[in-house]
Amino acid sequence: MNVILIGMPGCGKSTVGVLLAKALQLDFIDCDLVIQKTAKMGLQEIINTKGIEEFLKIEEKVLCDSNFADTVVATGGSAVYYPAAMEHLKKGAVTVYISLPYEEIQKRLSNIKTRGVAMQNGQTLKGIYDERRPLYEKYADITIESLGQGVEQTVEQVAKAIKEYLK
C-alpha cells in the first residue's frame, strides 16, 4: 500500500510525509527531488531555463513512470494536472489531500518566485489555488484540514484517517 500526499505548495506534504512514513513504517519519496534528479537541476532552474511546459512534461513523466511499494509519496502541488499520472499513483494507494485555506498558503509561500512552483506567466497564487483545489478534492480519498495544527498533530490525524479508511 502507498500513501499519496497531494495539496498546495507549502501545505506540508514533504514534512508530514517524512514523519508519516516513520509512523507507518513505510518508505518515503519526494517527487520534487526525483524531478530534480531526472533533470539534473533545481525545480526553479528547470522553469527558468526550459520553461513551464517542459517542467510539466518532466513532472508528468516522472509520475507516470514511478513504481512505488509501501511508500509515502509527497507529490508536487501540480501533480493533479495529469489524470493519467493520478490514476497510476492511486492504484493500490490511499490519496490524502492536506488542505489549508488560501490565506495560510499565502503566508507560507513568501518565496513563490524561487521555490519552483508551476505557474504560467501572469498567473497568481490565488489563481493557482482556485484552479487546483477542485482537483485535489476530486482525487482525494481523505481530506485533512491542517490549519492550526502542528506537524505532529497533522501526522497523527493522517495516520488515524488512513486506518479508518482502510477498515
Chimera marker file (.cmm) of the C-alpha trace (Angstrom):
<marker_set name="trace">
<marker id="1" x="0.000" y="0.000" z="0.000" r="1" g="1" b="0" radius="0.5"/>
<marker id="2" x="1.152" y="3.512" z="-0.809" r="1" g="1" b="0" radius="0.5"/>
<marker id="3" x="0.059" y="6.829" z="0.661" r="1" g="1" b="0" radius="0.5"/>
<marker id="4" x="-0.048" y="9.656" z="-1.890" r="1" g="1" b="0" radius="0.5"/>
<marker id="5" x="0.037" y="13.175" z="-0.420" r="1" g="1" b="0" radius="0.5"/>
<marker id="6" x="-1.456" y="15.956" z="-2.536" r="1" g="1" b="0" radius="0.5"/>
<marker id="7" x="-2.024" y="19.628" z="-1.853" r="1" g="1" b="0" radius="0.5"/>
<marker id="8" x="-0.778" y="23.131" z="-2.498" r="1" g="1" b="0" radius="0.5"/>
<marker id="9" x="2.890" y="24.041" z="-2.241" r="1" g="1" b="0" radius="0.5"/>
<marker id="10" x="3.537" y="24.981" z="1.373" r="1" g="1" b="0" radius="0.5"/>
<marker id="11" x="0.825" y="22.739" z="2.861" r="1" g="1" b="0" radius="0.5"/>
<marker id="12" x="3.425" y="20.417" z="4.392" r="1" g="1" b="0" radius="0.5"/>
<marker id="13" x="3.399" y="17.359" z="2.114" r="1" g="1" b="0" radius="0.5"/>
<marker id="14" x="7.152" y="16.759" z="2.371" r="1" g="1" b="0" radius="0.5"/>
<marker id="15" x="7.441" y="17.474" z="6.089" r="1" g="1" b="0" radius="0.5"/>
<marker id="16" x="4.351" y="15.458" z="7.001" r="1" g="1" b="0" radius="0.5"/>
<marker id="17" x="5.401" y="12.738" z="4.561" r="1" g="1" b="0" radius="0.5"/>
<marker id="18" x="8.738" y="12.002" z="6.233" r="1" g="1" b="0" radius="0.5"/>
<marker id="19" x="7.167" y="11.713" z="9.685" r="1" g="1" b="0" radius="0.5"/>
<marker id="20" x="4.165" y="9.774" z="8.392" r="1" g="1" b="0" radius="0.5"/>
<marker id="21" x="6.479" y="7.270" z="6.716" r="1" g="1" b="0" radius="0.5"/>
<marker id="22" x="8.235" y="6.731" z="10.031" r="1" g="1" b="0" radius="0.5"/>
<marker id="23" x="4.930" y="6.378" z="11.889" r="1" g="1" b="0" radius="0.5"/>
<marker id="24" x="3.532" y="3.881" z="9.371" r="1" g="1" b="0" radius="0.5"/>
<marker id="25" x="6.880" y="2.125" z="8.829" r="1" g="1" b="0" radius="0.5"/>
<marker id="26" x="6.862" y="2.872" z="5.110" r="1" g="1" b="0" radius="0.5"/>
<marker id="27" x="9.451" y="4.283" z="2.714" r="1" g="1" b="0" radius="0.5"/>
<marker id="28" x="9.301" y="7.952" z="1.712" r="1" g="1" b="0" radius="0.5"/>
<marker id="29" x="9.817" y="9.659" z="-1.643" r="1" g="1" b="0" radius="0.5"/>
<marker id="30" x="9.549" y="13.332" z="-2.534" r="1" g="1" b="0" radius="0.5"/>
<marker id="31" x="8.627" y="13.647" z="-6.218" r="1" g="1" b="0" radius="0.5"/>
<marker id="32" x="10.177" y="17.118" z="-6.421" r="1" g="1" b="0" radius="0.5"/>
<marker id="33" x="13.550" y="15.560" z="-5.604" r="1" g="1" b="0" radius="0.5"/>
<marker id="34" x="13.028" y="12.879" z="-8.272" r="1" g="1" b="0" radius="0.5"/>
<marker id="35" x="12.239" y="15.613" z="-10.814" r="1" g="1" b="0" radius="0.5"/>
<marker id="36" x="15.428" y="17.479" z="-9.846" r="1" g="1" b="0" radius="0.5"/>
<marker id="37" x="17.499" y="14.319" z="-10.138" r="1" g="1" b="0" radius="0.5"/>
<marker id="38" x="15.935" y="13.452" z="-13.516" r="1" g="1" b="0" radius="0.5"/>
<marker id="39" x="16.513" y="16.938" z="-14.936" r="1" g="1" b="0" radius="0.5"/>
<marker id="40" x="19.856" y="17.390" z="-13.160" r="1" g="1" b="0" radius="0.5"/>
<marker id="41" x="18.781" y="20.859" z="-11.982" r="1" g="1" b="0" radius="0.5"/>
<marker id="42" x="16.562" y="22.504" z="-9.400" r="1" g="1" b="0" radius="0.5"/>
<marker id="43" x="12.834" y="22.993" z="-9.943" r="1" g="1" b="0" radius="0.5"/>
<marker id="44" x="13.046" y="26.754" z="-10.417" r="1" g="1" b="0" radius="0.5"/>
<marker id="45" x="16.055" y="26.335" z="-12.688" r="1" g="1" b="0" radius="0.5"/>
<marker id="46" x="14.028" y="23.972" z="-14.911" r="1" g="1" b="0" radius="0.5"/>
<marker id="47" x="11.219" y="26.537" z="-15.103" r="1" g="1" b="0" radius="0.5"/>
<marker id="48" x="13.625" y="29.429" z="-15.759" r="1" g="1" b="0" radius="0.5"/>
<marker id="49" x="15.766" y="27.704" z="-18.395" r="1" g="1" b="0" radius="0.5"/>
<marker id="50" x="13.415" y="25.229" z="-20.085" r="1" g="1" b="0" radius="0.5"/>
<marker id="51" x="10.055" y="26.854" z="-19.443" r="1" g="1" b="0" radius="0.5"/>
<marker id="52" x="6.928" y="25.846" z="-17.576" r="1" g="1" b="0" radius="0.5"/>
<marker id="53" x="5.700" y="23.488" z="-20.320" r="1" g="1" b="0" radius="0.5"/>
<marker id="54" x="8.919" y="21.448" z="-20.192" r="1" g="1" b="0" radius="0.5"/>
<marker id="55" x="8.761" y="21.368" z="-16.391" r="1" g="1" b="0" radius="0.5"/>
<marker id="56" x="5.216" y="19.986" z="-16.578" r="1" g="1" b="0" radius="0.5"/>
<marker id="57" x="6.291" y="17.341" z="-19.136" r="1" g="1" b="0" radius="0.5"/>
<marker id="58" x="9.137" y="16.207" z="-16.882" r="1" g="1" b="0" radius="0.5"/>
<marker id="59" x="6.852" y="16.093" z="-13.847" r="1" g="1" b="0" radius="0.5"/>
<marker id="60" x="4.194" y="14.077" z="-15.673" r="1" g="1" b="0" radius="0.5"/>
<marker id="61" x="6.774" y="11.585" z="-16.970" r="1" g="1" b="0" radius="0.5"/>
<marker id="62" x="8.293" y="11.135" z="-13.508" r="1" g="1" b="0" radius="0.5"/>
<marker id="63" x="4.849" y="10.473" z="-12.027" r="1" g="1" b="0" radius="0.5"/>
<marker id="64" x="3.708" y="8.119" z="-14.789" r="1" g="1" b="0" radius="0.5"/>
<marker id="65" x="6.985" y="6.166" z="-14.744" r="1" g="1" b="0" radius="0.5"/>
<marker id="66" x="7.018" y="5.785" z="-10.954" r="1" g="1" b="0" radius="0.5"/>
<marker id="67" x="6.693" y="2.421" z="-9.262" r="1" g="1" b="0" radius="0.5"/>
<marker id="68" x="6.395" y="2.636" z="-5.509" r="1" g="1" b="0" radius="0.5"/>
<marker id="69" x="5.549" y="-0.057" z="-2.995" r="1" g="1" b="0" radius="0.5"/>
<marker id="70" x="4.839" y="0.558" z="0.679" r="1" g="1" b="0" radius="0.5"/>
<marker id="71" x="5.799" y="4.201" z="0.270" r="1" g="1" b="0" radius="0.5"/>
<marker id="72" x="4.554" y="7.597" z="1.373" r="1" g="1" b="0" radius="0.5"/>
<marker id="73" x="4.785" y="9.798" z="-1.728" r="1" g="1" b="0" radius="0.5"/>
<marker id="74" x="4.887" y="13.596" z="-1.478" r="1" g="1" b="0" radius="0.5"/>
<marker id="75" x="3.820" y="14.829" z="-4.899" r="1" g="1" b="0" radius="0.5"/>
<marker id="76" x="4.442" y="18.268" z="-6.304" r="1" g="1" b="0" radius="0.5"/>
<marker id="77" x="1.494" y="20.614" z="-5.987" r="1" g="1" b="0" radius="0.5"/>
<marker id="78" x="0.832" y="20.380" z="-9.722" r="1" g="1" b="0" radius="0.5"/>
<marker id="79" x="0.593" y="16.552" z="-9.852" r="1" g="1" b="0" radius="0.5"/>
<marker id="80" x="-3.203" y="16.774" z="-10.052" r="1" g="1" b="0" radius="0.5"/>
<marker id="81" x="-2.945" y="18.324" z="-13.540" r="1" g="1" b="0" radius="0.5"/>
<marker id="82" x="-2.223" y="14.878" z="-15.035" r="1" g="1" b="0" radius="0.5"/>
<marker id="83" x="-5.202" y="12.489" z="-14.993" r="1" g="1" b="0" radius="0.5"/>
<marker id="84" x="-3.133" y="9.528" z="-16.234" r="1" g="1" b="0" radius="0.5"/>
<marker id="85" x="-0.451" y="10.130" z="-13.605" r="1" g="1" b="0" radius="0.5"/>
<marker id="86" x="-3.013" y="10.442" z="-10.806" r="1" g="1" b="0" radius="0.5"/>
<marker id="87" x="-4.764" y="7.234" z="-11.872" r="1" g="1" b="0" radius="0.5"/>
<marker id="88" x="-1.373" y="5.491" z="-11.936" r="1" g="1" b="0" radius="0.5"/>
<marker id="89" x="-0.441" y="6.809" z="-8.471" r="1" g="1" b="0" radius="0.5"/>
<marker id="90" x="-3.837" y="5.937" z="-6.978" r="1" g="1" b="0" radius="0.5"/>
<marker id="91" x="-3.545" y="2.215" z="-7.847" r="1" g="1" b="0" radius="0.5"/>
<marker id="92" x="-3.007" y="0.388" z="-4.575" r="1" g="1" b="0" radius="0.5"/>
<marker id="93" x="-2.822" y="3.660" z="-2.690" r="1" g="1" b="0" radius="0.5"/>
<marker id="94" x="-4.691" y="5.969" z="-0.376" r="1" g="1" b="0" radius="0.5"/>
<marker id="95" x="-4.609" y="9.576" z="-1.570" r="1" g="1" b="0" radius="0.5"/>
<marker id="96" x="-4.559" y="12.236" z="1.150" r="1" g="1" b="0" radius="0.5"/>
<marker id="97" x="-5.224" y="15.910" z="0.446" r="1" g="1" b="0" radius="0.5"/>
<marker id="98" x="-3.582" y="18.162" z="3.028" r="1" g="1" b="0" radius="0.5"/>
<marker id="99" x="-5.830" y="21.197" z="2.901" r="1" g="1" b="0" radius="0.5"/>
<marker id="100" x="-5.124" y="24.712" z="4.094" r="1" g="1" b="0" radius="0.5"/>
<marker id="101" x="-7.043" y="27.928" z="3.454" r="1" g="1" b="0" radius="0.5"/>
<marker id="102" x="-5.582" y="30.262" z="0.840" r="1" g="1" b="0" radius="0.5"/>
<marker id="103" x="-4.539" y="32.839" z="3.446" r="1" g="1" b="0" radius="0.5"/>
<marker id="104" x="-2.315" y="30.297" z="5.206" r="1" g="1" b="0" radius="0.5"/>
<marker id="105" x="-0.735" y="29.121" z="1.947" r="1" g="1" b="0" radius="0.5"/>
<marker id="106" x="-0.027" y="32.761" z="1.073" r="1" g="1" b="0" radius="0.5"/>
<marker id="107" x="1.732" y="33.273" z="4.440" r="1" g="1" b="0" radius="0.5"/>
<marker id="108" x="3.870" y="30.160" z="3.965" r="1" g="1" b="0" radius="0.5"/>
<marker id="109" x="4.922" y="30.873" z="0.367" r="1" g="1" b="0" radius="0.5"/>
<marker id="110" x="6.952" y="34.039" z="0.641" r="1" g="1" b="0" radius="0.5"/>
<marker id="111" x="9.436" y="32.524" z="-1.843" r="1" g="1" b="0" radius="0.5"/>
<marker id="112" x="6.991" y="31.616" z="-4.620" r="1" g="1" b="0" radius="0.5"/>
<marker id="113" x="9.208" y="33.023" z="-7.380" r="1" g="1" b="0" radius="0.5"/>
<marker id="114" x="12.192" y="30.898" z="-6.335" r="1" g="1" b="0" radius="0.5"/>
<marker id="115" x="10.537" y="27.765" z="-4.962" r="1" g="1" b="0" radius="0.5"/>
<marker id="116" x="9.814" y="26.018" z="-8.258" r="1" g="1" b="0" radius="0.5"/>
<marker id="117" x="6.042" y="26.386" z="-8.219" r="1" g="1" b="0" radius="0.5"/>
<marker id="118" x="4.448" y="25.523" z="-11.578" r="1" g="1" b="0" radius="0.5"/>
<marker id="119" x="2.890" y="28.851" z="-12.570" r="1" g="1" b="0" radius="0.5"/>
<marker id="120" x="2.053" y="30.188" z="-16.001" r="1" g="1" b="0" radius="0.5"/>
<marker id="121" x="3.217" y="33.754" z="-16.770" r="1" g="1" b="0" radius="0.5"/>
<marker id="122" x="0.785" y="36.196" z="-15.210" r="1" g="1" b="0" radius="0.5"/>
<marker id="123" x="-0.807" y="33.557" z="-13.013" r="1" g="1" b="0" radius="0.5"/>
<marker id="124" x="-1.266" y="34.421" z="-9.335" r="1" g="1" b="0" radius="0.5"/>
<marker id="125" x="-1.048" y="32.224" z="-6.271" r="1" g="1" b="0" radius="0.5"/>
<marker id="126" x="-4.773" y="32.780" z="-5.728" r="1" g="1" b="0" radius="0.5"/>
<marker id="127" x="-5.422" y="31.710" z="-9.317" r="1" g="1" b="0" radius="0.5"/>
<marker id="128" x="-3.442" y="28.504" z="-8.811" r="1" g="1" b="0" radius="0.5"/>
<marker id="129" x="-5.216" y="27.813" z="-5.527" r="1" g="1" b="0" radius="0.5"/>
<marker id="130" x="-8.647" y="28.282" z="-7.097" r="1" g="1" b="0" radius="0.5"/>
<marker id="131" x="-7.689" y="26.125" z="-10.093" r="1" g="1" b="0" radius="0.5"/>
<marker id="132" x="-6.156" y="23.247" z="-8.131" r="1" g="1" b="0" radius="0.5"/>
<marker id="133" x="-8.469" y="22.978" z="-5.141" r="1" g="1" b="0" radius="0.5"/>
<marker id="134" x="-11.272" y="21.167" z="-7.052" r="1" g="1" b="0" radius="0.5"/>
<marker id="135" x="-8.657" y="18.780" z="-8.485" r="1" g="1" b="0" radius="0.5"/>
<marker id="136" x="-7.268" y="17.972" z="-5.041" r="1" g="1" b="0" radius="0.5"/>
<marker id="137" x="-10.812" y="17.304" z="-3.840" r="1" g="1" b="0" radius="0.5"/>
<marker id="138" x="-11.528" y="15.131" z="-6.886" r="1" g="1" b="0" radius="0.5"/>
<marker id="139" x="-8.509" y="12.849" z="-6.391" r="1" g="1" b="0" radius="0.5"/>
<marker id="140" x="-8.532" y="12.693" z="-2.567" r="1" g="1" b="0" radius="0.5"/>
<marker id="141" x="-9.700" y="9.616" z="-0.733" r="1" g="1" b="0" radius="0.5"/>
<marker id="142" x="-9.150" y="11.523" z="2.518" r="1" g="1" b="0" radius="0.5"/>
<marker id="143" x="-9.016" y="15.275" z="3.165" r="1" g="1" b="0" radius="0.5"/>
<marker id="144" x="-7.159" y="16.569" z="6.210" r="1" g="1" b="0" radius="0.5"/>
<marker id="145" x="-7.749" y="20.164" z="7.285" r="1" g="1" b="0" radius="0.5"/>
<marker id="146" x="-4.421" y="21.061" z="8.876" r="1" g="1" b="0" radius="0.5"/>
<marker id="147" x="-4.954" y="24.721" z="9.808" r="1" g="1" b="0" radius="0.5"/>
<marker id="148" x="-3.904" y="25.427" z="13.386" r="1" g="1" b="0" radius="0.5"/>
<marker id="149" x="-2.168" y="22.077" z="13.811" r="1" g="1" b="0" radius="0.5"/>
<marker id="150" x="1.482" y="21.337" z="14.297" r="1" g="1" b="0" radius="0.5"/>
<marker id="151" x="3.212" y="18.814" z="12.044" r="1" g="1" b="0" radius="0.5"/>
<marker id="152" x="2.924" y="16.034" z="14.645" r="1" g="1" b="0" radius="0.5"/>
<marker id="153" x="-0.820" y="16.641" z="15.016" r="1" g="1" b="0" radius="0.5"/>
<marker id="154" x="-1.285" y="16.524" z="11.256" r="1" g="1" b="0" radius="0.5"/>
<marker id="155" x="0.714" y="13.285" z="11.029" r="1" g="1" b="0" radius="0.5"/>
<marker id="156" x="-1.429" y="11.736" z="13.779" r="1" g="1" b="0" radius="0.5"/>
<marker id="157" x="-4.609" y="12.888" z="12.063" r="1" g="1" b="0" radius="0.5"/>
<marker id="158" x="-3.493" y="11.467" z="8.688" r="1" g="1" b="0" radius="0.5"/>
<marker id="159" x="-2.422" y="8.127" z="10.199" r="1" g="1" b="0" radius="0.5"/>
<marker id="160" x="-5.741" y="7.801" z="12.050" r="1" g="1" b="0" radius="0.5"/>
<marker id="161" x="-7.753" y="8.713" z="8.939" r="1" g="1" b="0" radius="0.5"/>
<marker id="162" x="-5.871" y="6.145" z="6.838" r="1" g="1" b="0" radius="0.5"/>
<marker id="163" x="-6.554" y="3.392" z="9.381" r="1" g="1" b="0" radius="0.5"/>
<marker id="164" x="-10.262" y="4.308" z="9.391" r="1" g="1" b="0" radius="0.5"/>
<marker id="165" x="-10.349" y="4.465" z="5.599" r="1" g="1" b="0" radius="0.5"/>
<marker id="166" x="-8.788" y="1.004" z="5.245" r="1" g="1" b="0" radius="0.5"/>
<marker id="167" x="-11.250" y="-0.683" z="7.628" r="1" g="1" b="0" radius="0.5"/>
<link id1="1" id2="2" r="1" g="1" b="0" radius="0.2"/>
<link id1="2" id2="3" r="1" g="1" b="0" radius="0.2"/>
<link id1="3" id2="4" r="1" g="1" b="0" radius="0.2"/>
<link id1="4" id2="5" r="1" g="1" b="0" radius="0.2"/>
<link id1="5" id2="6" r="1" g="1" b="0" radius="0.2"/>
<link id1="6" id2="7" r="1" g="1" b="0" radius="0.2"/>
<link id1="7" id2="8" r="1" g="1" b="0" radius="0.2"/>
<link id1="8" id2="9" r="1" g="1" b="0" radius="0.2"/>
<link id1="9" id2="10" r="1" g="1" b="0" radius="0.2"/>
<link id1="10" id2="11" r="1" g="1" b="0" radius="0.2"/>
<link id1="11" id2="12" r="1" g="1" b="0" radius="0.2"/>
<link id1="12" id2="13" r="1" g="1" b="0" radius="0.2"/>
<link id1="13" id2="14" r="1" g="1" b="0" radius="0.2"/>
<link id1="14" id2="15" r="1" g="1" b="0" radius="0.2"/>
<link id1="15" id2="16" r="1" g="1" b="0" radius="0.2"/>
<link id1="16" id2="17" r="1" g="1" b="0" radius="0.2"/>
<link id1="17" id2="18" r="1" g="1" b="0" radius="0.2"/>
<link id1="18" id2="19" r="1" g="1" b="0" radius="0.2"/>
<link id1="19" id2="20" r="1" g="1" b="0" radius="0.2"/>
<link id1="20" id2="21" r="1" g="1" b="0" radius="0.2"/>
<link id1="21" id2="22" r="1" g="1" b="0" radius="0.2"/>
<link id1="22" id2="23" r="1" g="1" b="0" radius="0.2"/>
<link id1="23" id2="24" r="1" g="1" b="0" radius="0.2"/>
<link id1="24" id2="25" r="1" g="1" b="0" radius="0.2"/>
<link id1="25" id2="26" r="1" g="1" b="0" radius="0.2"/>
<link id1="26" id2="27" r="1" g="1" b="0" radius="0.2"/>
<link id1="27" id2="28" r="1" g="1" b="0" radius="0.2"/>
<link id1="28" id2="29" r="1" g="1" b="0" radius="0.2"/>
<link id1="29" id2="30" r="1" g="1" b="0" radius="0.2"/>
<link id1="30" id2="31" r="1" g="1" b="0" radius="0.2"/>
<link id1="31" id2="32" r="1" g="1" b="0" radius="0.2"/>
<link id1="32" id2="33" r="1" g="1" b="0" radius="0.2"/>
<link id1="33" id2="34" r="1" g="1" b="0" radius="0.2"/>
<link id1="34" id2="35" r="1" g="1" b="0" radius="0.2"/>
<link id1="35" id2="36" r="1" g="1" b="0" radius="0.2"/>
<link id1="36" id2="37" r="1" g="1" b="0" radius="0.2"/>
<link id1="37" id2="38" r="1" g="1" b="0" radius="0.2"/>
<link id1="38" id2="39" r="1" g="1" b="0" radius="0.2"/>
<link id1="39" id2="40" r="1" g="1" b="0" radius="0.2"/>
<link id1="40" id2="41" r="1" g="1" b="0" radius="0.2"/>
<link id1="41" id2="42" r="1" g="1" b="0" radius="0.2"/>
<link id1="42" id2="43" r="1" g="1" b="0" radius="0.2"/>
<link id1="43" id2="44" r="1" g="1" b="0" radius="0.2"/>
<link id1="44" id2="45" r="1" g="1" b="0" radius="0.2"/>
<link id1="45" id2="46" r="1" g="1" b="0" radius="0.2"/>
<link id1="46" id2="47" r="1" g="1" b="0" radius="0.2"/>
<link id1="47" id2="48" r="1" g="1" b="0" radius="0.2"/>
<link id1="48" id2="49" r="1" g="1" b="0" radius="0.2"/>
<link id1="49" id2="50" r="1" g="1" b="0" radius="0.2"/>
<link id1="50" id2="51" r="1" g="1" b="0" radius="0.2"/>
<link id1="51" id2="52" r="1" g="1" b="0" radius="0.2"/>
<link id1="52" id2="53" r="1" g="1" b="0" radius="0.2"/>
<link id1="53" id2="54" r="1" g="1" b="0" radius="0.2"/>
<link id1="54" id2="55" r="1" g="1" b="0" radius="0.2"/>
<link id1="55" id2="56" r="1" g="1" b="0" radius="0.2"/>
<link id1="56" id2="57" r="1" g="1" b="0" radius="0.2"/>
<link id1="57" id2="58" r="1" g="1" b="0" radius="0.2"/>
<link id1="58" id2="59" r="1" g="1" b="0" radius="0.2"/>
<link id1="59" id2="60" r="1" g="1" b="0" radius="0.2"/>
<link id1="60" id2="61" r="1" g="1" b="0" radius="0.2"/>
<link id1="61" id2="62" r="1" g="1" b="0" radius="0.2"/>
<link id1="62" id2="63" r="1" g="1" b="0" radius="0.2"/>
<link id1="63" id2="64" r="1" g="1" b="0" radius="0.2"/>
<link id1="64" id2="65" r="1" g="1" b="0" radius="0.2"/>
<link id1="65" id2="66" r="1" g="1" b="0" radius="0.2"/>
<link id1="66" id2="67" r="1" g="1" b="0" radius="0.2"/>
<link id1="67" id2="68" r="1" g="1" b="0" radius="0.2"/>
<link id1="68" id2="69" r="1" g="1" b="0" radius="0.2"/>
<link id1="69" id2="70" r="1" g="1" b="0" radius="0.2"/>
<link id1="70" id2="71" r="1" g="1" b="0" radius="0.2"/>
<link id1="71" id2="72" r="1" g="1" b="0" radius="0.2"/>
<link id1="72" id2="73" r="1" g="1" b="0" radius="0.2"/>
<link id1="73" id2="74" r="1" g="1" b="0" radius="0.2"/>
<link id1="74" id2="75" r="1" g="1" b="0" radius="0.2"/>
<link id1="75" id2="76" r="1" g="1" b="0" radius="0.2"/>
<link id1="76" id2="77" r="1" g="1" b="0" radius="0.2"/>
<link id1="77" id2="78" r="1" g="1" b="0" radius="0.2"/>
<link id1="78" id2="79" r="1" g="1" b="0" radius="0.2"/>
<link id1="79" id2="80" r="1" g="1" b="0" radius="0.2"/>
<link id1="80" id2="81" r="1" g="1" b="0" radius="0.2"/>
<link id1="81" id2="82" r="1" g="1" b="0" radius="0.2"/>
<link id1="82" id2="83" r="1" g="1" b="0" radius="0.2"/>
<link id1="83" id2="84" r="1" g="1" b="0" radius="0.2"/>
<link id1="84" id2="85" r="1" g="1" b="0" radius="0.2"/>
<link id1="85" id2="86" r="1" g="1" b="0" radius="0.2"/>
<link id1="86" id2="87" r="1" g="1" b="0" radius="0.2"/>
<link id1="87" id2="88" r="1" g="1" b="0" radius="0.2"/>
<link id1="88" id2="89" r="1" g="1" b="0" radius="0.2"/>
<link id1="89" id2="90" r="1" g="1" b="0" radius="0.2"/>
<link id1="90" id2="91" r="1" g="1" b="0" radius="0.2"/>
<link id1="91" id2="92" r="1" g="1" b="0" radius="0.2"/>
<link id1="92" id2="93" r="1" g="1" b="0" radius="0.2"/>
<link id1="93" id2="94" r="1" g="1" b="0" radius="0.2"/>
<link id1="94" id2="95" r="1" g="1" b="0" radius="0.2"/>
<link id1="95" id2="96" r="1" g="1" b="0" radius="0.2"/>
<link id1="96" id2="97" r="1" g="1" b="0" radius="0.2"/>
<link id1="97" id2="98" r="1" g="1" b="0" radius="0.2"/>
<link id1="98" id2="99" r="1" g="1" b="0" radius="0.2"/>
<link id1="99" id2="100" r="1" g="1" b="0" radius="0.2"/>
<link id1="100" id2="101" r="1" g="1" b="0" radius="0.2"/>
<link id1="101" id2="102" r="1" g="1" b="0" radius="0.2"/>
<link id1="102" id2="103" r="1" g="1" b="0" radius="0.2"/>
<link id1="103" id2="104" r="1" g="1" b="0" radius="0.2"/>
<link id1="104" id2="105" r="1" g="1" b="0" radius="0.2"/>
<link id1="105" id2="106" r="1" g="1" b="0" radius="0.2"/>
<link id1="106" id2="107" r="1" g="1" b="0" radius="0.2"/>
<link id1="107" id2="108" r="1" g="1" b="0" radius="0.2"/>
<link id1="108" id2="109" r="1" g="1" b="0" radius="0.2"/>
<link id1="109" id2="110" r="1" g="1" b="0" radius="0.2"/>
<link id1="110" id2="111" r="1" g="1" b="0" radius="0.2"/>
<link id1="111" id2="112" r="1" g="1" b="0" radius="0.2"/>
<link id1="112" id2="113" r="1" g="1" b="0" radius="0.2"/>
<link id1="113" id2="114" r="1" g="1" b="0" radius="0.2"/>
<link id1="114" id2="115" r="1" g="1" b="0" radius="0.2"/>
<link id1="115" id2="116" r="1" g="1" b="0" radius="0.2"/>
<link id1="116" id2="117" r="1" g="1" b="0" radius="0.2"/>
<link id1="117" id2="118" r="1" g="1" b="0" radius="0.2"/>
<link id1="118" id2="119" r="1" g="1" b="0" radius="0.2"/>
<link id1="119" id2="120" r="1" g="1" b="0" radius="0.2"/>
<link id1="120" id2="121" r="1" g="1" b="0" radius="0.2"/>
<link id1="121" id2="122" r="1" g="1" b="0" radius="0.2"/>
<link id1="122" id2="123" r="1" g="1" b="0" radius="0.2"/>
<link id1="123" id2="124" r="1" g="1" b="0" radius="0.2"/>
<link id1="124" id2="125" r="1" g="1" b="0" radius="0.2"/>
<link id1="125" id2="126" r="1" g="1" b="0" radius="0.2"/>
<link id1="126" id2="127" r="1" g="1" b="0" radius="0.2"/>
<link id1="127" id2="128" r="1" g="1" b="0" radius="0.2"/>
<link id1="128" id2="129" r="1" g="1" b="0" radius="0.2"/>
<link id1="129" id2="130" r="1" g="1" b="0" radius="0.2"/>
<link id1="130" id2="131" r="1" g="1" b="0" radius="0.2"/>
<link id1="131" id2="132" r="1" g="1" b="0" radius="0.2"/>
<link id1="132" id2="133" r="1" g="1" b="0" radius="0.2"/>
<link id1="133" id2="134" r="1" g="1" b="0" radius="0.2"/>
<link id1="134" id2="135" r="1" g="1" b="0" radius="0.2"/>
<link id1="135" id2="136" r="1" g="1" b="0" radius="0.2"/>
<link id1="136" id2="137" r="1" g="1" b="0" radius="0.2"/>
<link id1="137" id2="138" r="1" g="1" b="0" radius="0.2"/>
<link id1="138" id2="139" r="1" g="1" b="0" radius="0.2"/>
<link id1="139" id2="140" r="1" g="1" b="0" radius="0.2"/>
<link id1="140" id2="141" r="1" g="1" b="0" radius="0.2"/>
<link id1="141" id2="142" r="1" g="1" b="0" radius="0.2"/>
<link id1="142" id2="143" r="1" g="1" b="0" radius="0.2"/>
<link id1="143" id2="144" r="1" g="1" b="0" radius="0.2"/>
<link id1="144" id2="145" r="1" g="1" b="0" radius="0.2"/>
<link id1="145" id2="146" r="1" g="1" b="0" radius="0.2"/>
<link id1="146" id2="147" r="1" g="1" b="0" radius="0.2"/>
<link id1="147" id2="148" r="1" g="1" b="0" radius="0.2"/>
<link id1="148" id2="149" r="1" g="1" b="0" radius="0.2"/>
<link id1="149" id2="150" r="1" g="1" b="0" radius="0.2"/>
<link id1="150" id2="151" r="1" g="1" b="0" radius="0.2"/>
<link id1="151" id2="152" r="1" g="1" b="0" radius="0.2"/>
<link id1="152" id2="153" r="1" g="1" b="0" radius="0.2"/>
<link id1="153" id2="154" r="1" g="1" b="0" radius="0.2"/>
<link id1="154" id2="155" r="1" g="1" b="0" radius="0.2"/>
<link id1="155" id2="156" r="1" g="1" b="0" radius="0.2"/>
<link id1="156" id2="157" r="1" g="1" b="0" radius="0.2"/>
<link id1="157" id2="158" r="1" g="1" b="0" radius="0.2"/>
<link id1="158" id2="159" r="1" g="1" b="0" radius="0.2"/>
<link id1="159" id2="160" r="1" g="1" b="0" radius="0.2"/>
<link id1="160" id2="161" r="1" g="1" b="0" radius="0.2"/>
<link id1="161" id2="162" r="1" g="1" b="0" radius="0.2"/>
<link id1="162" id2="163" r="1" g="1" b="0" radius="0.2"/>
<link id1="163" id2="164" r="1" g="1" b="0" radius="0.2"/>
<link id1="164" id2="165" r="1" g="1" b="0" radius="0.2"/>
<link id1="165" id2="166" r="1" g="1" b="0" radius="0.2"/>
<link id1="166" id2="167" r="1" g="1" b="0" radius="0.2"/>
</marker_set>
